[in-house]
Every structure is written in structure tokens, then in C-alpha cells.
Amino acid sequence: MPEYLITFIFGSVIGSFLNVCIYRVPRKKSIVFPSSRCPKCNSPINVLDNIPILSYIILFGRCRECKGAISIRYPFVEFLNAMLYVAVLWRFGIHVYSFVYMAFVSAMIVITFIDLDFQIIPDSITLPGIFAGLIFSFVVLIDPYSRGKSIGIINSLTGMLCGGGIFYLIAVLSRGGMGGGDIKMMGMVGSFLGWKGVLMTTFSASLTGALIGIFLMIFKGKGRKTKIPFGPFLAFGSLLSLFFGRELINIYLNIP
């Protein structure tokens, strides 16, 4: 269908911008100026060489000027964001709140890759995200755990306090085992998805994090004290909660 193709193209273009954010935000650089440049030779990237996904394929993953290899992460982020935008359209249809959820999933992508690289979750993403979640919950957002009902400011506020509170408590009890970025990230998730979304996100992230941790210990020789950024697992859990949370809860409740 044409709307899915248009959404994919739009998502890939935004994904190109997300690559800029992933690189520049943790380095405290402007995401507006200067224009995109090769990370190897710092040459400005021509507009025709900046077409999402296609330019990487046409140039065989290399800079036109210095022929240096460009990370596969760039087209991957563009493709991932495009597919998630298509998933939002498939799940929620064409509505105003669909664009809000698109912004939410893009924020999760940026958080994931920044946390993987620097083990930080920037306040410049989570704090405005909390505020945006509360505002949009009052205006347009629906509850992913109901059928078309508004999430409402009370549910959003409860979700924010629940998400931030649970992870603050974990941080206190584990004496630094959970970072401040994770706390604020879960406050943001709660403001968008409500308290049910927080619980599903926390469960999903904990389960996947534990499985990956076990895998790394067994097959990669990692120790129990090896630091693994938790942001990517929270991002995965939040997306699982957004797209399939209601169905997963129904499956659980119907287990004999």
C-alpha cells in the first residue's frame, strides 16, 4: 500500500537524522550545524550521497572522497527507524497520536545506540520526553492497553512516577547498580505508556537482560561484574509494550 511506502521513506529520512543525533548528542555538538560530514576525513557529504540506505549501497559503504569505510550502523539505523514507523502505522493507523509514537520509537533508537557507545542516557532526550509524554497524554495519546481509550493525564503521571520510582528504588537498594539515566528513561516511558506499560517494560527488559547476561557469561567469558548498559533492554521492552503489551497480558491471563 502507498501509505506504508511513504511511511518507510519518511522513517528512513528521519533515521538519517537520528544518526546525527547518536553521534553528536553525547559529544555535546550541535545537531543542526555543520552539515553531515564523513567521520573519517571530515569532508561534507554531498546531498546525493546522503540518500538514506541507497547511498550506502551505491557507494559500497565508502566515502566518496577518502574511500574510508562507513559503518554499517548508519543504514541499519535508517532501516530500523523506517520499519518501526511502518509498525506504528500498522498498529495504530493514520492518527495524530501515531506521529507521537513515531517520535517515541525514534527516541528509543537514539537512547539505545548512545547507551551502547557511552553507557549514558542523555537528559536532553529523557527530560523533554517526560514533559512531552505528559502533555500529549492530556491531548491526543491513547492507552496501548485499551481499545482506543485516551491514556489520560492521571495514567500518564502515575506511569511516570511508577517508572522513575521503581528504578530509583532499585538504584538505592543496589547501591548504584542502576544509573540516573535509566530512572529518567523509565519516567519517560511511563509518561507515554502509563503504569501498565512500565510494568511490562520492566519485566521484558529484565528477562531479556538476564538472558543476554547469561549468554555473555557462558559464551563470551564475561564476569558477573561486567557492566552491560541497560538502556537498550529498556528500549526493547518499551517497544514490545507499545506494540504487543495488551496481547501479551491477555495471553498471560488465559494461561490455564
GIWO-V839437 format. One record per pair of residues at least 24 apart in sequence whose ideal C-beta (glycine too) atoms are under 10 Angstrom apart, sorted by the first residue. I is the first residue (numbers start at 1). GAP is how many residues later the second one is. Records with the same first field share a line. If there is no record, write none. Layout:
I=GAP / GAP
This chain:
1=88
3=83 / 86 / 90 / 91
4=81 / 82 / 85 / 86
5=81
6=79 / 80 / 83
7=75 / 76 / 78 / 79 / 80 / 81 / 82 / 83 / 87 / 91 / 95
8=44 / 45 / 71 / 73 / 74 / 75 / 77 / 78 / 81
9=43 / 44 / 73 / 76
10=71 / 72 / 75 / 76 / 79 / 89 / 92
11=41 / 67 / 68 / 69 / 70 / 71 / 72 / 73 / 74 / 75 / 76 / 77 / 78 / 91 / 94 / 95
12=39 / 40 / 41 / 42 / 63 / 65 / 66 / 67 / 68 / 69 / 70 / 71 / 73
13=37 / 38 / 39 / 65 / 68 / 69
14=38 / 64 / 67 / 68 / 71 / 88 / 89 / 92 / 95
15=37 / 38 / 59 / 60 / 61 / 62 / 63 / 64 / 65 / 66 / 67 / 68 / 69 / 70 / 91 / 94
16=34 / 35 / 36 / 37 / 39 / 58 / 59 / 61 / 62 / 65
17=35 / 60 / 61 / 64 / 89 / 93
18=56 / 59 / 60 / 62 / 63 / 88 / 89 / 91 / 92 / 95
19=33 / 52 / 54 / 55 / 56 / 57 / 58 / 59 / 62 / 90 / 91 / 94
20=90
21=56 / 85 / 86 / 88 / 89 / 92 / 93 / 101 / 103 / 104
22=51 / 52 / 55 / 87 / 88 / 89 / 90 / 91 / 92 / 94 / 95 / 96
23=50 / 51 / 90 / 91 / 94
25=85 / 86 / 89 / 93 / 95 / 97 / 99 / 100
26=84 / 87 / 88 / 89 / 91 / 92 / 93 / 94 / 95 / 96 / 98
27=91
28=94 / 96
31=93
37=26 / 28
38=24 / 25 / 26 / 27 / 28 / 30 / 32
39=24 / 29 / 31 / 32 / 35
40=25 / 26 / 27 / 28 / 29 / 30
41=24 / 25 / 26 / 27
42=24
43=25
45=25
51=27
52=25 / 26 / 27 / 29 / 30
53=25 / 26 / 29
54=24
73=40 / 43 / 44
76=37
77=29 / 32 / 33 / 35 / 36
80=25 / 26 / 29 / 32 / 33
81=24 / 25 / 27 / 28 / 29
84=24 / 25 / 155 / 158 / 159
87=152 / 155 / 156
88=151 / 154 / 155
90=153
91=53 / 151 / 152 / 153
92=50 / 52 / 56 / 150 / 151
95=45 / 47 / 53
96=40 / 43 / 44 / 45
97=39 / 40 / 42 / 43 / 44 / 45 / 53 / 54
98=42 / 44
99=37 / 41
100=32 / 33 / 35 / 36 / 37 / 39 / 40 / 41 / 42 / 92
101=35 / 40 / 41 / 43 / 91 / 92 / 138 / 141 / 142
103=26 / 29 / 33 / 89
104=25 / 28 / 29 / 32 / 37 / 84 / 85 / 87 / 88 / 89 / 134 / 135 / 138
105=130 / 133 / 134 / 137 / 138
107=25 / 78 / 81 / 82 / 85 / 128 / 131
108=77 / 80 / 81 / 123 / 124 / 126 / 127 / 128 / 129 / 130 / 131 / 134
109=123 / 126 / 130
110=125
111=70 / 71 / 74 / 77 / 118 / 120 / 121 / 123 / 124 / 127
112=117 / 119 / 120 / 121 / 122 / 123 / 124 / 127
113=118 / 119 / 122
114=67 / 115 / 117 / 118
115=64 / 66 / 67 / 70 / 114 / 115 / 116 / 117 / 118 / 119 / 120
116=112 / 113 / 115 / 116
117=112
118=111
119=60 / 62 / 108 / 109 / 110 / 111 / 112
120=59 / 60 / 61 / 109 / 111
121=58 / 59 / 60 / 61 / 62 / 63 / 64 / 67 / 108 / 109 / 110 / 113 / 114
122=59 / 62 / 63
123=57 / 58 / 61
125=56 / 59 / 60 / 63
126=38 / 54 / 55 / 56 / 57 / 58 / 59 / 60 / 61 / 62 / 63 / 65 / 105
127=57 / 60 / 61
128=60
129=55 / 56 / 58 / 59 / 60 / 62 / 63
130=26 / 30 / 33 / 34 / 54 / 55 / 56 / 57 / 58 / 59 / 60 / 61 / 62
131=29 / 57 / 60
132=56 / 59 / 60
133=24 / 26 / 27 / 54 / 55 / 56 / 57 / 58 / 59 / 60 / 61
134=25 / 26 / 53 / 54 / 56 / 57 / 58
135=56
136=55 / 56
137=54 / 55 / 56 / 57
141=50 / 51 / 52 / 53
143=50 / 51 / 53 / 54 / 102 / 103
144=48 / 49 / 50 / 52 / 53 / 56 / 97 / 98 / 99 / 100 / 101 / 102
145=48 / 49 / 50 / 51 / 52 / 55 / 96 / 100 / 101 / 102 / 104 / 105
146=48 / 50 / 100
147=99
151=40 / 41 / 42 / 43 / 45 / 46
152=42
153=38
154=40 / 41
155=35 / 36 / 38 / 39 / 40 / 41 / 42
156=34 / 35 / 36 / 37 / 38 / 39 / 41
157=33 / 34 / 37 / 38
158=32 / 33 / 36 / 37 / 38 / 40
159=27 / 28 / 29 / 30 / 31 / 32 / 33 / 34 / 35 / 36 / 37 / 38 / 39 / 40 / 42
160=24 / 26 / 27 / 28 / 29 / 30 / 31 / 32 / 33 / 34 / 35 / 38
161=26 / 29 / 30 / 34 / 37
162=24 / 25 / 27 / 28 / 32 / 33 / 34 / 35 / 36 / 37 / 40
163=24 / 25 / 26 / 27 / 28 / 29 / 30 / 31 / 32 / 34 / 35 / 36 / 38 / 39 / 71 / 75
164=24 / 25 / 26 / 27 / 34
165=25 / 33
166=24 / 29 / 32 / 33 / 36
167=31 / 35 / 63 / 67
170=32 / 36
177=50 / 53
178=52
179=48 / 50 / 51 / 52
181=48 / 49 / 50 / 53
182=47 / 48 / 49 / 51 / 52
185=45 / 46 / 49 / 50 / 53
186=44 / 48 / 51 / 52
188=46 / 50
189=45 / 46 / 48 / 49 / 50 / 52 / 53
190=48
192=46 / 49 / 50
193=45 / 48 / 49 / 52
194=47 / 51
196=45 / 49 / 50 / 53
197=40 / 41 / 43 / 44 / 45 / 48
198=39 / 40 / 43
199=42 / 46 / 50
200=37 / 38 / 40 / 41 / 42 / 44 / 45 / 46 / 48 / 49 / 52
201=32 / 33 / 34 / 35 / 36 / 37 / 38 / 39 / 40 / 41 / 44
202=31 / 32 / 35 / 36 / 39
203=34 / 37 / 38 / 45 / 49
204=29 / 30 / 32 / 33 / 34 / 35 / 36 / 37 / 40 / 41 / 44
205=25 / 26 / 27 / 28 / 29 / 30 / 31 / 32 / 33 / 35 / 36
206=24 / 27 / 28 / 31
207=26 / 30
208=24 / 25 / 26 / 28 / 29 / 32
209=24 / 25 / 27 / 28
